[in-house]
Amino acid sequence: MAVFFHPTLSFEMQAVFRIAYGVLLFLTLAQAVPQARRFFVSDRWGGYAKSDPRIDLIQNPYVMPLVMALWLLAALGLVLGRAPVLAALVNLVLCRYYFVGMRWKGVLRGMGAPGFMSYWLAACVFFLEYGLRLDPSGMVRTAALVAFKVDFAFIMLCAGTYKVLAGYPQNDGMELGMINPWWGYWGGLYARMRPGSWIFRILNHLAYSTEIVAGLLMLVPATQVLGAFLIFSSFAFIATHIRLGFLCEMVMLCALLYVPAGHPVDLAVASAVHATPLVITPAPAWVSLGLAVFLYAYAVLLPFAKVGQYYNFLARRPLPGRWQALLEKYTNVFGIIIWRVFSVDVTNFFADIIVRDADGREAIFAHPKRLEWSTRFRYWHVGEFICLASLFTTLKYYAGNRDLFVERVVRYARTIPCPPGGRILFRYISVRKDVAQFSYARVAEFTVDPRAGTIEEKSLDPSFSVRAPSPVSPVHEGLKPGSYAPAETAP
């Protein structure tokens, strides 16, 4: 397998890879610092995580500043090359805990795709740095390049495949996100265009086809650089149009893994970067062997895990016997998911957040894209819109579990300042389009009493159900968070 995938990466390119990831990680954390009292603290202290004795031990206002300081130091260690293996390990542990371990335990949802890619790159950088500095045999570094290149190619294949299933070929995809105030940078401009414009049609077809073609190309040694270039170029465009934090830049960085030593791009990097003399401190041989075996096993098992998840999702059936529980445990440990990023069920709505006082006076609380000191730039951070999207997709993904929706929305509402006797109103707005134009329709209201922990739901459009997926969506009610097995045939 190692020979087939030609896992070559120059030392200079690896140095650039580590430094660039460290910079992006530092920026990600720095952007999150003003929001840390919600993002990384449990609801016992007004945060997003569901309170639990083990969670409260770490996610509290006393430990959180120490964790953030340690995390930022780890990012700086990667940038400066100071104790890079230790810095990478500390970062991997923290990324795994907050971005994967907390995915189903907080309304932040592990910060969605931006959080997942931070974790994925954290693992990649750790194994590469370990292999370079602690394994003179080179087997860990070789195994890491194979495993992560295969994994990234499958991520792109799954993302593109899901877009095919979720309406992109029918022109239900990019345009909804581009005009959605939660996600699009240029919504006012694109909302004036016709929904059937050739620009939207081209973008939708390119969105899924580029990911599928690039994923296939990246699995073939002779074409892997071309596949990586397609991904790099497409996400460079997305970065200028869609608010996704530093997700796009991190995905673009992944493309460097496919640039082999001696390639013109590699030579250009080598001429500009002078790697410091490498000091190897050999780790025990059995540790390196174990890590290499683990990485190869992960690459081998990955297609089977993906097939199992797609079987759950498309066939709407669980695997027989204990295989379903084994699949879910394995995929949740490693954060393996079906990438449903930027699909119609996430982009075809948004919600206004309104604070209503005891006398009925209302004031808009959330202003997307505005740098407002009064909210500590809260609605400038993509994590906030990941929270809100995950709240209301609960109505579609787990339609029969109203308690889950109520618990999540109440937890979020309690993070919004509300006067005594007041209420927090979430006004659900559907993003619609006809032949001639886009429109925004108020279809439902959810009035939350944050002190009592209750919700009043009011429909403003009897013909529209907030619990129904889009007609072009393959979404069905799930068994539970972390599973793609359907609720109606739960074992």
Buried (B, 14 or more C-beta within 10 A) or exposed (E): EEEEBBBBBBBBBBBBBBBBBBBBBBBBBEBBBBBBBBBBBBBBBEBBBBBEEEBBEBBBBEBBEEBBEBBBBBBBBBBEBEBBBEBBBBBBBBBBBBBBBBBBBBBBBBBBBBBBBBBBBBBBBBBBBBBBBBBBEEBBBBBBBBBBBBBBBBBBBBBBBBBBBBBBBEBBBBBBBBBBBBBBBEBEEBBEBBBBEEBBBEBBBBBBBBBBBBBBBBBEBEBBBBBBBBBBBBBEEBBEBBBBBBBBBBBBBBBBBBBBBEBEBBEEBBEEBEBEEEEEEEBEEEBBBEBBEBBBEBBEEBEEBBEBBBBBBEEBBBBEEEEBBEBBEBBBEBBBBBBBBBBBBBBBBBBBBBBBBEEEEEEEBBBBEEEEEEBBBBBBBBBBBBBBBBBBBBBBBBBEBBEBBBBBBBBBBBBBEBEEEBBBBBBBBBBBBEEEEBEBEEBBBBBBBBBEBEBEBEEBEEEBBBBEBBEBBBBBBBBBBBBBBBBEEEE
